[in-house]
Amino acid sequence: MPFKIQNENPVSDLVELKTRITHDEDDNVASHVEIELRIHPHEIEDALGTILVCFTQATLALEINGVEVAPNSKFGQPVASPTKREVTRETTTAAAKDTSTEGKATVGGKLSVMDQSASLEASAGASQKRSASQSVKETETVSTTHIPVRAVGSDKWTITSENGVLDAVYLDYDRLCSLSPVWGGNRQTVTTYLLVKQKHMRAALEPRDGVVNAIFQTVNQMRIANILAAKSIHSEASSSPYSGVICLAKSEATDEE
């Protein structure tokens, strides 16, 4: 069944979200939701200056009608497994030199018949002691795997980065999940939202010429820049009142029947 796709990316320099609905050749009933998602840092021009914006975490939320997510089909849903721990032991041997000495003397007497005189010869020798010490160094390595796009329940996925800043293509038309029709469902819609909380936004403000720089050199500089950036992005992406959560992008797929 064909789907009509409508992608809304009002801040496409920051984020871009697109949807594609596909079917297997031998099954025209089940649908597959394939997503392209890219997130990058960007500069936003504001009346007060240039706001440098990036995100540390985002949420991909799926809203569906007339269909349901097929079991075992969600992207980024690993089964919990024991953490792999490896311990490496390194033994170091060091030789320590003892500077103490032991003296040893020998006395030999030689008697001459001619002069009935005796001569004594004495010799002394010294020996040094050496001792060895050992130290053991243990290094523990914990092996974990970072999953940039992780399913977290309620048909949502969290987007994270190992270095703390989202700057990559996180889904390249990967299959987010598969859908099965619901009995009695008439119209089928699949809507994907990209959301970010203000606390997961990082921003810095470069004031324009003429703006008093001292205002933005206080401890509240980042907070002010974050609020300005959040409200600026929200005004571009949505007409609803700002609540601290920003909808960065929206992609909707609707069946045409």
C-alpha positions as CSV (number, residue, x, y, z in Angstrom):
1,M,0.0,0.0,0.0
2,P,1.5,3.4,-1.0
3,F,2.2,6.1,1.6
4,K,2.4,9.8,1.2
5,I,5.4,11.3,3.0
6,Q,5.7,14.8,4.3
7,N,9.0,15.9,6.0
8,E,9.1,19.1,8.1
9,N,12.6,20.3,8.8
10,P,12.4,23.9,9.8
11,V,16.0,24.0,11.2
12,S,17.6,21.7,8.6
13,D,21.1,23.1,9.2
14,L,20.8,21.6,12.7
15,V,18.8,18.5,12.2
16,E,17.2,16.7,9.3
17,L,14.7,13.9,9.5
18,K,13.2,11.9,6.7
19,T,10.9,8.8,6.5
20,R,10.6,6.1,3.9
21,I,8.0,3.2,4.1
22,T,8.9,0.0,2.3
23,H,7.5,-3.5,1.9
24,D,9.0,-6.9,1.3
25,E,8.5,-8.2,-2.2
26,D,6.6,-11.2,-1.0
27,D,4.6,-9.4,1.6
28,N,2.6,-6.3,0.8
29,V,0.9,-6.2,4.3
30,A,3.7,-5.5,6.7
31,S,5.5,-2.2,6.4
32,H,9.0,-1.1,7.4
33,V,9.8,2.4,8.7
34,E,13.1,3.5,7.4
35,I,14.6,6.7,8.7
36,E,17.3,9.1,7.7
37,L,18.5,11.3,10.6
38,R,21.4,13.7,10.8
39,I,22.3,16.1,13.6
40,H,25.1,18.7,13.5
41,P,26.2,21.8,15.5
42,H,25.1,25.1,13.9
43,E,25.1,28.9,14.3
44,I,21.8,30.7,14.8
45,E,21.6,34.5,14.2
46,D,19.7,36.3,16.8
47,A,19.0,40.0,17.5
48,L,21.6,40.0,20.2
49,G,24.3,38.2,18.2
50,T,25.3,34.7,17.0
51,I,24.3,31.7,19.1
52,L,26.5,28.6,18.6
53,V,24.3,25.6,19.3
54,C,24.8,21.9,19.7
55,F,23.0,19.0,21.4
56,T,24.2,16.3,23.7
57,Q,21.1,14.0,23.5
58,A,17.9,13.8,21.5
59,T,14.8,11.6,21.4
60,L,13.2,10.0,18.3
61,A,9.5,9.4,19.1
62,L,7.2,7.3,16.9
63,E,3.4,7.9,16.8
64,I,1.3,5.4,14.9
65,N,-2.3,4.9,14.1
66,G,-4.0,1.9,12.4
67,V,-0.8,-0.2,12.8
68,E,1.3,-1.7,15.6
69,V,5.0,-2.3,15.9
70,A,5.9,-5.9,15.0
71,P,7.7,-7.9,17.8
72,N,11.5,-8.1,17.7
73,S,11.7,-5.4,15.0
74,K,12.9,-2.3,16.8
75,F,16.3,-0.9,15.8
76,G,18.9,-0.5,18.6
77,Q,17.3,-2.8,21.1
78,P,20.1,-5.1,22.4
79,V,19.4,-7.9,24.8
80,A,21.2,-7.3,28.1
81,S,24.4,-9.3,28.5
82,P,27.1,-9.6,31.2
83,T,29.8,-7.0,31.1
84,K,33.1,-8.3,29.9
85,R,35.9,-7.6,32.4
86,E,39.5,-8.3,31.8
87,V,42.3,-8.1,34.4
88,T,45.9,-7.8,33.3
89,R,48.6,-8.5,35.9
90,E,52.1,-7.2,35.3
91,T,55.0,-8.3,37.5
92,T,58.0,-6.1,37.9
93,T,61.3,-7.4,39.5
94,A,63.8,-4.9,40.8
95,A,67.2,-5.7,42.2
96,A,68.2,-3.7,45.3
97,K,71.9,-3.3,46.2
98,D,72.9,-3.5,49.9
99,T,75.9,-1.4,50.7
100,S,76.9,-3.2,53.9
101,T,80.1,-5.2,53.9
102,E,81.5,-8.1,55.8
103,G,85.3,-8.1,56.6
104,K,87.4,-11.3,56.5
105,A,91.1,-11.4,57.6
106,T,93.7,-14.1,57.3
107,V,97.0,-14.1,59.1
108,G,99.9,-16.3,58.0
109,G,103.1,-16.7,60.0
110,K,106.4,-17.5,58.4
111,L,109.5,-18.4,60.6
112,S,113.0,-17.9,59.3
113,V,115.6,-20.2,60.7
114,M,118.5,-17.8,59.8
115,D,117.3,-14.8,61.8
116,Q,114.8,-16.4,64.0
117,S,112.4,-13.6,63.0
118,A,108.8,-13.9,62.1
119,S,106.9,-12.0,59.5
120,L,103.2,-11.7,59.4
121,E,101.1,-11.3,56.3
122,A,97.5,-10.2,56.6
123,S,94.9,-10.0,53.9
124,A,91.3,-8.7,54.1
125,G,88.3,-9.2,51.7
126,A,84.9,-7.5,51.5
127,S,81.6,-9.0,50.1
128,Q,78.4,-7.1,49.2
129,K,74.8,-8.4,49.6
130,R,72.1,-8.1,46.8
131,S,68.4,-8.6,47.3
132,A,65.5,-8.7,44.8
133,S,62.0,-7.3,45.2
134,Q,58.8,-7.8,43.2
135,S,55.8,-5.7,42.6
136,V,52.6,-6.7,40.9
137,K,50.5,-4.1,39.0
138,E,46.9,-5.0,38.0
139,T,45.0,-3.2,35.3
140,E,41.2,-3.8,34.8
141,T,39.6,-3.3,31.4
142,V,35.8,-3.1,31.2
143,S,34.5,-3.8,27.6
144,T,31.3,-2.0,26.8
145,T,29.6,-1.1,23.5
146,H,28.1,2.3,22.8
147,I,24.8,2.3,20.9
148,P,24.2,5.7,19.4
149,V,20.5,5.0,18.7
150,R,18.9,3.0,21.5
151,A,15.3,1.8,21.8
152,V,14.0,2.8,25.3
153,G,10.3,1.9,25.3
154,S,7.1,3.7,24.5
155,D,8.1,3.6,20.8
156,K,11.0,6.0,21.5
157,W,14.8,6.0,20.8
158,T,17.5,8.0,22.5
159,I,20.3,9.5,20.4
160,T,23.6,9.9,22.1
161,S,27.3,10.3,21.2
162,E,30.5,9.0,22.9
163,N,32.2,12.4,22.8
164,G,29.1,14.2,24.2
165,V,28.1,16.2,21.1
166,L,25.7,15.0,18.4
167,D,27.5,15.5,15.1
168,A,26.9,12.7,12.6
169,V,24.4,10.8,10.5
170,Y,22.8,8.5,13.0
171,L,20.4,6.7,10.7
172,D,21.0,6.3,7.0
173,Y,17.6,5.0,6.0
174,D,18.0,2.2,8.5
175,R,14.9,0.2,9.4
176,L,13.6,1.7,12.6
177,C,10.9,-0.9,13.0
178,S,8.4,-3.0,11.2
179,L,4.6,-2.5,11.4
180,S,1.6,-4.8,11.1
181,P,-1.9,-3.5,10.4
182,V,-4.4,-3.5,13.3
183,W,-7.7,-5.2,12.7
184,G,-10.4,-2.7,12.1
185,G,-8.0,0.2,11.5
186,N,-9.1,2.4,8.7
187,R,-6.4,5.0,8.0
188,Q,-2.8,4.3,8.7
189,T,-0.4,7.0,9.8
190,V,3.2,6.9,10.9
191,T,4.6,10.1,12.4
192,T,8.2,10.5,13.7
193,Y,9.3,13.4,15.9
194,L,12.8,14.5,16.8
195,L,12.7,16.1,20.3
196,V,15.3,17.7,22.5
197,K,15.1,19.0,26.1
198,Q,16.6,22.3,26.9
199,K,19.0,20.7,29.4
200,H,20.5,18.7,26.5
201,M,21.3,21.8,24.6
202,R,24.6,23.6,24.7
203,A,24.9,27.2,23.4
204,A,27.3,30.1,23.5
205,L,26.5,33.7,22.5
206,E,28.8,36.0,20.5
207,P,27.2,39.4,21.0
208,R,26.8,41.8,18.1
209,D,28.7,45.1,18.0
210,G,27.0,47.6,20.2
211,V,25.7,45.0,22.6
212,V,27.2,45.4,26.1
213,N,29.5,42.5,26.4
214,A,29.7,42.7,30.2
215,I,26.1,41.5,30.3
216,F,27.1,38.1,28.9
217,Q,30.3,37.7,30.8
218,T,28.6,36.6,34.0
219,V,28.0,33.0,35.3
220,N,24.6,33.1,33.6
221,Q,26.0,33.5,30.1
222,M,25.5,29.9,29.1
223,R,22.0,29.8,30.6
224,I,20.9,32.9,28.8
225,A,22.3,31.6,25.5
226,N,20.6,28.3,26.0
227,I,17.2,29.9,26.6
228,L,17.6,32.2,23.6
229,A,18.6,29.3,21.4
230,A,15.8,27.1,22.6
231,K,13.2,29.7,22.1
232,S,14.6,30.7,18.7
233,I,14.6,27.1,17.5
234,H,11.1,26.4,19.0
235,S,9.6,29.5,17.3
236,E,10.9,28.1,13.9
237,A,9.7,24.6,14.5
238,S,6.4,25.0,16.3
239,S,3.6,27.5,17.0
240,S,2.7,25.9,20.4
241,P,3.9,27.6,23.6
242,Y,7.4,26.8,24.7
243,S,7.6,24.2,27.5
244,G,11.3,23.3,27.7
245,V,11.0,20.5,25.1
246,I,11.6,21.4,21.5
247,C,10.3,19.6,18.4
248,L,13.2,19.9,16.0
249,A,11.7,18.0,13.1
250,K,8.6,16.0,12.1
251,S,8.1,13.4,9.4
252,E,4.7,12.0,8.6
253,A,3.7,9.1,6.4
254,T,0.0,8.6,5.5
255,D,-1.5,5.8,3.5
256,E,-3.3,7.2,0.4
257,E,-6.2,4.8,0.4
